[in-house]
């Protein structure tokens, strides 16, 4: 995701646990606990950029159990105006 051109304005990752019926390829500990270790990545992008991102991930990470969903974001912004150059997004506009 960091090497996309143009780059994403940012994303967030965190550890998660998946619950369900698909336990092929899991560890014994995951089968006993009944949940699978997962990583969750979120980003807020335009719909066309989401399609480009999904295609890049599919090509570079051919893992069969990667799941995704797309949700509309009604509003996105910052509570405070950015004051540093590091707060500028990839297309040159500051997040508002």
C-alpha positions as CSV (number, residue, x, y, z in Angstrom):
1,X,0.0,0.0,0.0
2,X,2.9,2.3,0.6
3,X,4.3,1.8,-2.9
4,X,1.1,2.7,-4.8
5,X,1.4,5.5,-7.4
6,X,-0.2,7.8,-6.6
7,X,0.2,6.9,-2.9
8,X,-2.7,6.5,-0.5
9,X,-3.3,9.5,1.9
10,X,-2.9,7.1,4.8
11,X,-4.3,3.9,6.4
12,X,-4.7,2.3,9.8
13,X,-3.8,-1.3,10.7
14,X,-4.6,-3.4,13.8
15,X,-4.7,-6.9,15.1
16,X,-8.0,-8.7,14.9
17,X,-9.5,-12.2,15.4
18,X,-11.8,-13.9,12.8
19,X,-14.6,-16.2,13.9
20,X,-16.3,-18.6,11.5
21,X,-16.1,-22.1,10.0
22,X,-13.0,-21.9,7.9
23,X,-10.2,-23.3,9.9
24,X,-8.0,-24.8,7.1
25,X,-4.4,-23.9,7.6
26,X,-4.8,-22.6,11.1
27,X,-2.7,-23.4,14.1
28,X,-3.8,-25.9,16.8
29,X,-4.1,-23.0,19.2
30,X,-6.4,-21.1,16.8
31,X,-8.6,-24.2,16.4
32,X,-8.9,-24.7,20.1
33,X,-9.7,-21.1,20.7
34,X,-12.2,-21.1,17.8
35,X,-10.8,-17.9,16.3
36,X,-8.1,-17.1,13.8
37,X,-5.5,-14.3,14.0
38,X,-6.2,-11.6,11.4
39,X,-4.9,-8.2,10.5
40,X,-7.4,-5.4,9.6
41,X,-6.5,-2.5,7.3
42,X,-8.7,0.6,6.8
43,X,-8.4,3.6,4.6
44,X,-10.6,6.3,3.3
45,X,-10.3,6.8,-0.4
46,X,-12.4,7.6,-3.5
47,X,-14.3,4.6,-5.0
48,X,-12.0,4.5,-8.0
49,X,-8.9,4.4,-5.8
50,X,-10.5,1.5,-3.8
51,X,-10.8,-0.5,-7.0
52,X,-7.1,0.3,-7.9
53,X,-6.0,-0.7,-4.3
54,X,-7.9,-4.0,-4.4
55,X,-6.3,-4.9,-7.7
56,X,-2.8,-4.1,-6.4
57,X,-3.3,-6.2,-3.3
58,X,-4.7,-9.1,-5.3
59,X,-1.7,-9.0,-7.6
60,X,1.0,-8.6,-5.0
61,X,-0.6,-10.7,-2.2
62,X,-2.2,-13.8,-3.7
63,X,-3.6,-15.1,-0.4
64,X,-7.0,-16.9,-0.9
65,X,-8.6,-15.9,2.4
66,X,-8.2,-12.1,2.2
67,X,-11.6,-10.5,2.7
68,X,-12.7,-6.9,2.0
69,X,-15.7,-4.7,2.1
70,X,-16.4,-1.2,0.9
71,X,-18.6,1.2,2.8
72,X,-19.6,4.8,2.0
73,X,-18.0,7.4,4.2
74,X,-20.4,10.2,4.8
75,X,-17.8,12.6,6.1
76,X,-14.1,12.5,7.0
77,X,-11.9,15.2,8.5
78,X,-9.8,16.4,11.4
79,X,-11.0,18.1,14.5
80,X,-8.0,20.5,14.3
81,X,-6.5,22.0,11.2
82,X,-3.1,20.4,10.3
83,X,-0.2,22.7,11.0
84,X,2.8,20.7,9.7
85,X,3.8,19.6,6.2
86,X,3.5,15.9,7.4
87,X,-0.3,16.5,7.5
88,X,-0.5,17.1,3.8
89,X,-2.1,14.3,1.8
90,X,-0.7,12.9,-1.4
91,X,-2.6,15.1,-3.8
92,X,-1.3,18.3,-2.1
93,X,-4.5,19.2,-0.3
94,X,-4.5,19.4,3.5
95,X,-7.1,17.2,5.2
96,X,-9.9,19.3,6.5
